[in-house]
């Protein structure tokens, strides 16, 4: 294999690591810089759809991910009391695309990617500060005083990216008007078969349950922001108490999940996205993942689109290609697609967070009336 120059990658999340793997396969020397320390045991759960797994299979990772995670056979949406509105037969997607829908702990996927890349490519505790470039190279500077030169630099440093302003200037994030809580139950729940995901929809609130690869259950809750303001205290303990009060009259499965959650596992954050930017590249610098197209979690496509970005970069950055031209080709391949998915995910969240009782009734009636094959066609348009 022809050896190419260094590829500097800022961020060792899912997008950064898959990019490093993709570029290593192309002959680059990937060097990953992550501001966090080595211990990244935190995190919750990801859903990987077939569009992500078919990219991961290029790097011989899909089989291990499927084995470590949970194959999702069905996903249903229900009312707050548990009445089923519709069910999506996810096994049909595996029949069509050759890959299942998999739920996996973020920490498990992270470990798999590090093992595949090689620990030696990652520099932990290195916080990016600035960069400059010319027609030959890019130089990245870090807060500890280090500077490193490379043939290109990829910003995979998340929603609050420090690389993004180099390309786009200061772009405001969009507050989507609701907050999310996430937590884990360290064992299976009696009313949640392995392989079945459930979302409960109420008025300005949702609650989701998904089995994970560690014989546990990941859950999330969302509440419109006006319903979660004015708290005098915020800690894992008070978050649990708040959730138990807010979801007191919901399905028993919701109450059971909250009751059996250790408060220390509960995290809370606002839902933000990045609605529109004009470019993903500037010279020898590009961005991907949440740095480029942070999206709401409503379609489960955040990590999937970061993985797609990585695959596209690997396709464009081949031996003999001019780096700047290759990055522009990456932008051409990805920009319209990811912005479409950002918009779809935002609209899905807007509808599912409705609080007006009349609108909620109409929403539930419409969703329950649409046949499953129509919903699968709509999902397929995202996967294709």
C-alpha positions as a Markdown table, in Angstrom:
| # | Residue | x | y | z |
|---|---|---|---|---|
| 1 | Unk | 0.0 | 0.0 | 0.0 |
| 2 | Unk | 1.3 | 3.5 | -0.9 |
| 3 | Unk | 1.9 | 5.4 | 2.3 |
| 4 | Unk | 0.4 | 8.9 | 2.4 |
| 5 | Unk | 0.9 | 11.8 | 4.8 |
| 6 | Unk | -0.6 | 12.4 | 8.3 |
| 7 | Unk | -4.3 | 12.9 | 8.6 |
| 8 | Unk | -5.0 | 14.9 | 11.8 |
| 9 | Unk | -8.4 | 14.1 | 13.3 |
| 10 | Unk | -9.8 | 16.2 | 16.1 |
| 11 | Unk | -12.1 | 14.1 | 18.3 |
| 12 | Unk | -12.1 | 10.4 | 19.2 |
| 13 | Unk | -15.9 | 9.9 | 19.2 |
| 14 | Unk | -17.6 | 7.5 | 16.8 |
| 15 | Unk | -17.1 | 9.8 | 13.7 |
| 16 | Unk | -13.4 | 10.5 | 14.5 |
| 17 | Unk | -12.5 | 6.9 | 15.0 |
| 18 | Unk | -14.3 | 5.6 | 12.0 |
| 19 | Unk | -12.6 | 8.3 | 9.9 |
| 20 | Unk | -9.3 | 7.3 | 11.3 |
| 21 | Unk | -10.0 | 3.7 | 10.3 |
| 22 | Unk | -11.2 | 4.7 | 6.8 |
| 23 | Unk | -8.1 | 6.8 | 6.1 |
| 24 | Unk | -5.7 | 4.2 | 7.5 |
| 25 | Unk | -7.2 | 1.8 | 5.0 |
| 26 | Unk | -6.4 | 4.3 | 2.3 |
| 27 | Unk | -2.8 | 4.6 | 3.3 |
| 28 | Unk | -2.8 | 7.7 | 5.5 |
| 29 | Unk | -1.2 | 7.9 | 8.9 |
| 30 | Unk | -4.2 | 8.9 | 11.1 |
| 31 | Unk | -3.4 | 10.8 | 14.2 |
| 32 | Unk | -6.4 | 11.3 | 16.5 |
| 33 | Unk | -6.5 | 14.0 | 19.2 |
| 34 | Unk | -9.1 | 13.8 | 22.0 |
| 35 | Unk | -9.4 | 16.4 | 24.7 |
| 36 | Unk | -10.9 | 13.8 | 27.2 |
| 37 | Unk | -8.8 | 11.4 | 29.1 |
| 38 | Unk | -8.5 | 7.8 | 28.1 |
| 39 | Unk | -11.3 | 6.5 | 30.3 |
| 40 | Unk | -14.4 | 7.0 | 28.2 |
| 41 | Unk | -16.6 | 4.5 | 30.0 |
| 42 | Unk | -19.5 | 7.0 | 30.0 |
| 43 | Unk | -22.2 | 7.2 | 27.4 |
| 44 | Unk | -25.5 | 5.6 | 26.7 |
| 45 | Unk | -26.8 | 3.6 | 23.8 |
| 46 | Unk | -26.7 | 4.0 | 20.0 |
| 47 | Unk | -29.0 | 2.6 | 17.4 |
| 48 | Unk | -27.2 | 1.6 | 14.2 |
| 49 | Unk | -29.3 | 1.2 | 11.1 |
| 50 | Unk | -28.4 | -0.8 | 8.0 |
| 51 | Unk | -26.9 | 2.3 | 6.3 |
| 52 | Unk | -24.2 | 2.5 | 9.1 |
| 53 | Unk | -23.6 | -1.3 | 9.3 |
| 54 | Unk | -22.9 | -1.6 | 5.5 |
| 55 | Unk | -20.2 | 1.0 | 5.9 |
| 56 | Unk | -18.8 | -0.6 | 9.0 |
| 57 | Unk | -18.6 | -3.9 | 7.1 |
| 58 | Unk | -16.0 | -2.4 | 4.8 |
| 59 | Unk | -13.7 | -2.4 | 7.8 |
| 60 | Unk | -14.8 | -5.9 | 9.0 |
| 61 | Unk | -16.6 | -4.6 | 12.0 |
| 62 | Unk | -20.3 | -5.3 | 11.4 |
| 63 | Unk | -20.3 | -8.9 | 12.6 |
| 64 | Unk | -18.7 | -8.0 | 15.9 |
| 65 | Unk | -21.1 | -5.1 | 16.4 |
| 66 | Unk | -24.1 | -7.3 | 15.7 |
| 67 | Unk | -22.8 | -10.0 | 18.1 |
| 68 | Unk | -22.1 | -7.4 | 20.9 |
| 69 | Unk | -25.4 | -5.5 | 20.5 |
| 70 | Unk | -29.1 | -6.4 | 20.3 |
| 71 | Unk | -30.8 | -7.1 | 17.0 |
| 72 | Unk | -34.0 | -5.1 | 17.0 |
| 73 | Unk | -36.9 | -7.1 | 15.5 |
| 74 | Unk | -39.7 | -4.6 | 16.1 |
| 75 | Unk | -40.1 | -1.0 | 17.2 |
| 76 | Unk | -43.5 | 0.2 | 18.4 |
| 77 | Unk | -45.0 | 3.6 | 19.3 |
| 78 | Unk | -47.7 | 3.6 | 21.9 |
| 79 | Unk | -49.8 | 6.1 | 23.9 |
| 80 | Unk | -48.7 | 7.1 | 27.4 |
| 81 | Unk | -51.0 | 4.4 | 28.8 |
| 82 | Unk | -49.4 | 1.7 | 26.5 |
| 83 | Unk | -52.0 | 1.4 | 23.7 |
| 84 | Unk | -50.2 | 0.5 | 20.5 |
| 85 | Unk | -50.4 | 3.2 | 17.7 |
| 86 | Unk | -48.2 | 1.3 | 15.3 |
| 87 | Unk | -45.4 | -1.2 | 15.0 |
| 88 | Unk | -42.5 | -1.2 | 12.6 |
| 89 | Unk | -41.3 | -4.6 | 11.6 |
| 90 | Unk | -37.5 | -3.9 | 11.6 |
| 91 | Unk | -36.7 | -7.5 | 10.5 |
| 92 | Unk | -38.0 | -6.5 | 7.1 |
| 93 | Unk | -35.1 | -4.1 | 6.8 |
| 94 | Unk | -32.6 | -6.8 | 7.4 |
| 95 | Unk | -34.3 | -8.9 | 4.6 |
| 96 | Unk | -34.0 | -5.9 | 2.2 |
| 97 | Unk | -30.6 | -4.5 | 3.1 |
| 98 | Unk | -28.7 | -7.5 | 4.5 |
| 99 | Unk | -28.1 | -5.8 | 7.8 |
| 100 | Unk | -30.2 | -5.5 | 10.9 |
| 101 | Unk | -31.0 | -2.6 | 13.2 |
| 102 | Unk | -28.7 | -2.9 | 16.2 |
| 103 | Unk | -28.8 | -1.3 | 19.6 |
| 104 | Unk | -25.3 | -1.2 | 21.2 |
| 105 | Unk | -23.8 | 0.6 | 24.2 |
| 106 | Unk | -21.8 | 3.5 | 23.0 |
| 107 | Unk | -18.9 | 2.4 | 25.2 |
| 108 | Unk | -18.8 | -1.0 | 23.6 |
| 109 | Unk | -18.8 | 0.4 | 20.1 |
| 110 | Unk | -16.1 | 2.9 | 21.1 |
| 111 | Unk | -13.9 | 0.0 | 22.4 |
| 112 | Unk | -14.4 | -2.0 | 19.2 |
| 113 | Unk | -13.3 | 1.0 | 17.1 |
| 114 | Unk | -10.2 | 1.7 | 19.2 |
| 115 | Unk | -9.2 | -2.0 | 18.9 |
| 116 | Unk | -9.7 | -1.9 | 15.2 |
| 117 | Unk | -7.7 | 1.3 | 14.7 |
| 118 | Unk | -5.0 | 0.7 | 17.3 |
| 119 | Unk | -4.5 | 2.6 | 20.5 |
| 120 | Unk | -1.2 | 4.1 | 19.3 |
| 121 | Unk | -3.0 | 6.3 | 16.8 |
| 122 | Unk | -4.8 | 8.2 | 19.6 |
| 123 | Unk | -3.5 | 11.1 | 21.8 |
| 124 | Unk | -5.7 | 11.5 | 24.8 |
| 125 | Unk | -6.0 | 14.7 | 26.8 |
| 126 | Unk | -5.1 | 16.9 | 23.8 |
| 127 | Unk | -7.4 | 19.8 | 23.4 |
| 128 | Unk | -7.5 | 21.5 | 20.0 |
| 129 | Unk | -7.1 | 25.3 | 20.0 |
| 130 | Unk | -6.5 | 26.6 | 16.4 |
| 131 | Unk | -5.1 | 25.8 | 13.0 |
| 132 | Unk | -3.6 | 27.4 | 9.9 |
| 133 | Unk | -3.0 | 25.9 | 6.5 |
| 134 | Unk | -1.2 | 26.6 | 3.2 |
| 135 | Unk | -1.3 | 24.7 | -0.1 |
| 136 | Unk | 1.0 | 22.0 | 1.2 |
| 137 | Unk | -0.1 | 21.3 | 4.8 |
| 138 | Unk | -2.2 | 22.1 | 7.8 |
| 139 | Unk | -0.8 | 22.8 | 11.3 |
| 140 | Unk | -2.9 | 22.2 | 14.4 |
| 141 | Unk | -2.2 | 23.8 | 17.7 |
| 142 | Unk | -3.3 | 22.5 | 21.1 |
| 143 | Unk | -3.9 | 24.1 | 24.5 |
| 144 | Unk | -0.8 | 22.4 | 26.0 |
| 145 | Unk | 1.5 | 24.2 | 23.5 |
| 146 | Unk | 2.0 | 21.3 | 21.1 |
| 147 | Unk | 1.7 | 21.8 | 17.3 |
| 148 | Unk | 1.4 | 19.1 | 14.7 |
| 149 | Unk | 1.5 | 19.2 | 10.9 |
| 150 | Unk | -0.4 | 17.0 | 8.6 |
| 151 | Unk | -1.6 | 16.7 | 5.0 |
| 152 | Unk | -5.2 | 17.3 | 6.1 |
| 153 | Unk | -7.3 | 17.9 | 9.2 |
| 154 | Unk | -10.7 | 16.5 | 10.0 |
| 155 | Unk | -12.9 | 18.1 | 12.7 |
| 156 | Unk | -14.9 | 15.4 | 14.4 |
| 157 | Unk | -15.2 | 17.3 | 17.7 |
| 158 | Unk | -18.9 | 17.3 | 18.2 |
| 159 | Unk | -21.7 | 19.8 | 18.4 |
| 160 | Unk | -19.6 | 22.4 | 20.1 |
| 161 | Unk | -16.8 | 22.0 | 17.5 |
| 162 | Unk | -13.8 | 24.3 | 17.7 |
| 163 | Unk | -12.9 | 23.3 | 14.1 |
| 164 | Unk | -16.2 | 24.3 | 12.5 |
| 165 | Unk | -15.7 | 28.1 | 12.9 |
| 166 | Unk | -12.6 | 27.8 | 10.7 |
| 167 | Unk | -14.9 | 26.7 | 7.8 |
| 168 | Unk | -18.2 | 28.4 | 8.6 |
| 169 | Unk | -17.5 | 31.2 | 11.0 |
| 170 | Unk | -19.7 | 31.4 | 14.1 |
| 171 | Unk | -22.9 | 29.5 | 13.4 |
| 172 | Unk | -25.7 | 29.5 | 16.1 |
| 173 | Unk | -27.1 | 26.2 | 17.2 |
| 174 | Unk | -30.9 | 25.8 | 17.3 |
| 175 | Unk | -32.7 | 25.1 | 20.5 |
| 176 | Unk | -35.4 | 22.6 | 19.6 |
| 177 | Unk | -37.5 | 23.5 | 22.7 |
| 178 | Unk | -37.2 | 20.3 | 24.7 |
| 179 | Unk | -34.8 | 18.5 | 27.0 |
| 180 | Unk | -33.8 | 14.9 | 27.1 |
| 181 | Unk | -33.0 | 12.6 | 30.1 |
| 182 | Unk | -31.2 | 9.3 | 29.6 |
| 183 | Unk | -30.5 | 6.4 | 31.9 |
| 184 | Unk | -29.9 | 2.7 | 32.2 |
| 185 | Unk | -31.5 | -0.2 | 34.0 |
| 186 | Unk | -28.9 | -3.0 | 34.6 |
| 187 | Unk | -31.2 | -5.9 | 33.8 |
| 188 | Unk | -34.0 | -6.7 | 31.5 |
| 189 | Unk | -37.5 | -5.6 | 32.2 |
| 190 | Unk | -40.4 | -8.2 | 32.3 |
| 191 | Unk | -42.6 | -6.4 | 29.7 |
| 192 | Unk | -39.8 | -5.6 | 27.2 |
| 193 | Unk | -38.7 | -8.6 | 25.2 |
| 194 | Unk | -35.2 | -8.6 | 23.9 |
| 195 | Unk | -35.2 | -7.2 | 20.4 |
| 196 | Unk | -38.2 | -4.9 | 20.9 |
| 197 | Unk | -38.0 | -1.2 | 21.2 |
| 198 | Unk | -40.9 | 0.9 | 22.5 |
| 199 | Unk | -41.7 | 4.6 | 22.5 |
| 200 | Unk | -44.5 | 6.1 | 24.5 |
| 201 | Unk | -46.0 | 9.4 | 23.3 |
| 202 | Unk | -47.9 | 11.8 | 25.5 |
| 203 | Unk | -48.5 | 15.5 | 25.5 |
| 204 | Unk | -45.2 | 17.3 | 25.3 |
| 205 | Unk | -43.4 | 14.2 | 26.6 |
| 206 | Unk | -42.0 | 10.9 | 25.3 |
| 207 | Unk | -40.4 | 7.9 | 26.9 |
| 208 | Unk | -38.4 | 5.2 | 25.1 |
| 209 | Unk | -37.2 | 1.8 | 26.1 |
| 210 | Unk | -34.5 | -0.3 | 24.3 |
| 211 | Unk | -32.8 | -3.5 | 25.4 |
| 212 | Unk | -29.0 | -3.2 | 25.2 |
| 213 | Unk | -26.1 | -5.6 | 24.7 |
| 214 | Unk | -25.3 | -6.0 | 28.4 |
| 215 | Unk | -28.6 | -7.6 | 29.3 |
| 216 | Unk | -29.9 | -4.2 | 30.4 |
| 217 | Unk | -32.3 | -1.6 | 29.2 |
| 218 | Unk | -31.5 | 1.9 | 27.9 |
| 219 | Unk | -34.3 | 4.5 | 28.3 |
| 220 | Unk | -34.8 | 8.1 | 27.4 |
| 221 | Unk | -37.4 | 10.7 | 28.3 |
| 222 | Unk | -38.1 | 14.0 | 26.6 |
| 223 | Unk | -40.1 | 17.0 | 28.0 |
| 224 | Unk | -40.9 | 20.3 | 26.5 |
| 225 | Unk | -38.6 | 22.9 | 28.0 |
| 226 | Unk | -41.3 | 25.0 | 29.6 |
| 227 | Unk | -42.3 | 21.9 | 31.6 |
| 228 | Unk | -38.8 | 21.4 | 33.0 |
| 229 | Unk | -37.9 | 24.9 | 34.0 |
| 230 | Unk | -37.8 | 26.6 | 37.3 |
| 231 | Unk | -36.2 | 23.8 | 39.3 |
| 232 | Unk | -34.2 | 25.0 | 42.3 |
| 233 | Unk | -31.9 | 22.0 | 42.2 |
| 234 | Unk | -30.4 | 19.7 | 39.6 |
| 235 | Unk | -28.7 | 16.5 | 40.4 |
| 236 | Unk | -29.1 | 12.8 | 39.4 |
| 237 | Unk | -31.3 | 12.3 | 42.5 |
| 238 | Unk | -33.6 | 15.2 | 41.8 |
| 239 | Unk | -33.7 | 14.3 | 38.1 |
| 240 | Unk | -35.1 | 10.9 | 39.1 |
| 241 | Unk | -37.6 | 12.4 | 41.5 |
| 242 | Unk | -38.7 | 14.8 | 38.8 |
| 243 | Unk | -39.2 | 12.1 | 36.2 |
| 244 | Unk | -41.1 | 9.8 | 38.6 |
| 245 | Unk | -43.5 | 12.7 | 39.2 |
| 246 | Unk | -43.8 | 13.7 | 35.5 |
| 247 | Unk | -44.4 | 10.2 | 34.3 |
| 248 | Unk | -46.4 | 9.0 | 37.3 |
| 249 | Unk | -49.6 | 8.2 | 35.3 |
| 250 | Unk | -47.9 | 6.5 | 32.3 |
| 251 | Unk | -47.5 | 2.9 | 31.4 |
| 252 | Unk | -46.3 | 0.6 | 34.2 |
| 253 | Unk | -43.3 | -0.2 | 32.1 |
| 254 | Unk | -42.2 | 3.4 | 32.2 |
| 255 | Unk | -42.6 | 3.7 | 36.0 |
| 256 | Unk | -40.7 | 0.4 | 36.5 |
| 257 | Unk | -37.8 | 1.5 | 34.4 |
| 258 | Unk | -37.5 | 4.8 | 36.4 |
| 259 | Unk | -37.8 | 3.1 | 39.7 |
| 260 | Unk | -35.1 | 0.6 | 38.9 |
| 261 | Unk | -32.6 | 3.1 | 37.6 |
| 262 | Unk | -29.7 | 4.2 | 39.7 |
| 263 | Unk | -29.9 | 8.0 | 39.9 |
| 264 | Unk | -26.2 | 8.3 | 39.1 |
| 265 | Unk | -26.8 | 7.0 | 35.6 |
| 266 | Unk | -29.3 | 9.8 | 34.7 |
| 267 | Unk | -28.0 | 12.6 | 32.5 |
| 268 | Unk | -30.0 | 15.6 | 31.3 |
| 269 | Unk | -29.3 | 17.9 | 28.3 |
| 270 | Unk | -31.1 | 20.3 | 26.0 |
| 271 | Unk | -31.9 | 19.1 | 22.5 |
| 272 | Unk | -30.0 | 21.2 | 20.0 |
| 273 | Unk | -29.2 | 20.9 | 16.3 |
| 274 | Unk | -27.4 | 22.6 | 13.5 |
| 275 | Unk | -30.0 | 23.5 | 10.9 |
| 276 | Unk | -27.9 | 24.8 | 8.0 |
| 277 | Unk | -24.3 | 25.5 | 7.1 |
| 278 | Unk | -23.0 | 26.4 | 3.7 |
| 279 | Unk | -19.9 | 24.2 | 3.6 |
| 280 | Unk | -18.1 | 21.2 | 5.1 |
| 281 | Unk | -14.6 | 22.1 | 3.9 |
| 282 | Unk | -12.1 | 24.8 | 3.5 |
| 283 | Unk | -8.8 | 23.9 | 1.8 |
| 284 | Unk | -7.3 | 21.0 | 3.6 |
| 285 | Unk | -9.7 | 21.1 | 6.5 |
| 286 | Unk | -13.1 | 19.3 | 6.7 |
| 287 | Unk | -15.7 | 18.6 | 9.4 |
| 288 | Unk | -18.1 | 15.7 | 9.9 |
| 289 | Unk | -20.5 | 14.2 | 12.3 |
| 290 | Unk | -22.1 | 16.5 | 14.9 |
| 291 | Unk | -19.5 | 19.1 | 14.1 |
| 292 | Unk | -21.0 | 19.3 | 10.6 |
| 293 | Unk | -24.6 | 18.3 | 11.0 |
| 294 | Unk | -25.7 | 17.9 | 14.7 |
| 295 | Unk | -29.2 | 16.5 | 14.6 |
| 296 | Unk | -31.9 | 15.7 | 17.0 |
| 297 | Unk | -32.1 | 12.0 | 18.1 |
| 298 | Unk | -35.6 | 11.4 | 16.7 |
| 299 | Unk | -34.5 | 9.3 | 13.7 |
| 300 | Unk | -31.6 | 7.5 | 15.4 |
| 301 | Unk | -29.3 | 8.7 | 12.6 |
| 302 | Unk | -26.7 | 10.8 | 14.4 |
| 303 | Unk | -24.0 | 8.2 | 14.7 |
| 304 | Unk | -25.1 | 6.6 | 11.4 |
| 305 | Unk | -24.5 | 9.8 | 9.4 |
| 306 | Unk | -21.1 | 10.3 | 11.0 |
| 307 | Unk | -20.2 | 6.8 | 9.9 |
| 308 | Unk | -21.5 | 7.5 | 6.4 |
| 309 | Unk | -19.3 | 10.7 | 6.4 |
| 310 | Unk | -16.3 | 8.5 | 7.3 |
| 311 | Unk | -17.0 | 6.2 | 4.4 |
| 312 | Unk | -17.4 | 9.0 | 2.0 |
| 313 | Unk | -14.1 | 10.6 | 3.1 |
| 314 | Unk | -12.4 | 7.2 | 2.5 |
| 315 | Unk | -13.9 | 7.0 | -1.0 |
| 316 | Unk | -12.8 | 10.5 | -1.9 |
| 317 | Unk | -9.3 | 10.5 | -0.4 |
| 318 | Unk | -7.6 | 7.9 | -2.5 |
| 319 | Unk | -4.0 | 7.7 | -3.8 |
| 320 | Unk | -3.3 | 10.4 | -6.3 |
| 321 | Unk | -6.2 | 12.6 | -5.5 |
| 322 | Unk | -5.6 | 16.2 | -4.7 |
| 323 | Unk | -6.6 | 16.7 | -1.0 |
| 324 | Unk | -8.5 | 19.9 | -1.5 |
| 325 | Unk | -10.4 | 18.6 | -4.5 |
| 326 | Unk | -11.1 | 15.3 | -2.7 |
| 327 | Unk | -12.6 | 17.2 | 0.3 |
| 328 | Unk | -14.8 | 19.2 | -2.0 |
| 329 | Unk | -16.0 | 16.0 | -3.5 |
| 330 | Unk | -16.8 | 14.8 | 0.0 |
| 331 | Unk | -18.8 | 17.9 | 0.6 |
| 332 | Unk | -20.7 | 17.4 | -2.7 |
| 333 | Unk | -21.6 | 13.9 | -1.7 |
| 334 | Unk | -22.7 | 14.6 | 1.8 |
| 335 | Unk | -24.0 | 18.2 | 2.4 |
| 336 | Unk | -27.5 | 17.9 | 0.8 |
| 337 | Unk | -28.1 | 14.4 | 2.3 |
| 338 | Unk | -27.2 | 15.3 | 5.9 |
| 339 | Unk | -29.1 | 18.6 | 5.8 |
| 340 | Unk | -32.2 | 16.7 | 4.6 |
| 341 | Unk | -31.9 | 14.3 | 7.5 |
| 342 | Unk | -31.4 | 17.1 | 10.0 |
| 343 | Unk | -34.6 | 18.7 | 8.8 |
| 344 | Unk | -36.6 | 15.4 | 8.8 |
| 345 | Unk | -35.4 | 14.7 | 12.4 |
| 346 | Unk | -36.3 | 18.1 | 13.6 |
| 347 | Unk | -39.9 | 17.8 | 12.1 |
| 348 | Unk | -40.3 | 14.4 | 13.7 |
| 349 | Unk | -39.4 | 15.8 | 17.1 |
| 350 | Unk | -41.7 | 18.8 | 16.6 |
| 351 | Unk | -44.7 | 16.6 | 15.9 |
| 352 | Unk | -43.9 | 14.0 | 18.6 |
| 353 | Unk | -43.5 | 16.8 | 21.2 |
| 354 | Unk | -46.9 | 18.4 | 20.5 |
| 355 | Unk | -48.7 | 19.2 | 23.8 |
| 356 | Unk | -52.1 | 20.5 | 22.5 |
| 357 | Unk | -54.6 | 17.7 | 23.2 |
| 358 | Unk | -56.5 | 18.1 | 19.9 |
| 359 | Unk | -53.3 | 18.0 | 17.9 |
| 360 | Unk | -52.0 | 15.0 | 19.9 |
| 361 | Unk | -55.3 | 13.1 | 19.1 |
| 362 | Unk | -55.0 | 13.9 | 15.4 |
| 363 | Unk | -51.3 | 12.9 | 15.4 |
| 364 | Unk | -52.1 | 9.6 | 17.1 |
| 365 | Unk | -55.0 | 8.8 | 14.7 |
| 366 | Unk | -52.9 | 9.6 | 11.6 |
| 367 | Unk | -49.9 | 7.6 | 12.8 |
| 368 | Unk | -52.0 | 4.6 | 13.7 |
| 369 | Unk | -53.8 | 4.7 | 10.3 |
| 370 | Unk | -50.7 | 4.6 | 8.1 |
| 371 | Unk | -49.8 | 1.0 | 7.0 |
| 372 | Unk | -46.5 | -0.4 | 8.1 |
| 373 | Unk | -45.3 | -0.8 | 4.5 |
| 374 | Unk | -45.6 | 2.9 | 4.0 |
| 375 | Unk | -43.6 | 3.6 | 7.1 |
| 376 | Unk | -40.9 | 1.1 | 5.9 |
| 377 | Unk | -40.8 | 3.0 | 2.6 |
| 378 | Unk | -40.2 | 6.2 | 4.5 |
| 379 | Unk | -37.5 | 4.6 | 6.6 |
| 380 | Unk | -35.9 | 3.2 | 3.4 |
| 381 | Unk | -35.6 | 6.7 | 1.9 |
| 382 | Unk | -33.3 | 7.5 | 4.9 |
| 383 | Unk | -31.3 | 4.3 | 4.6 |
| 384 | Unk | -30.8 | 4.4 | 0.8 |
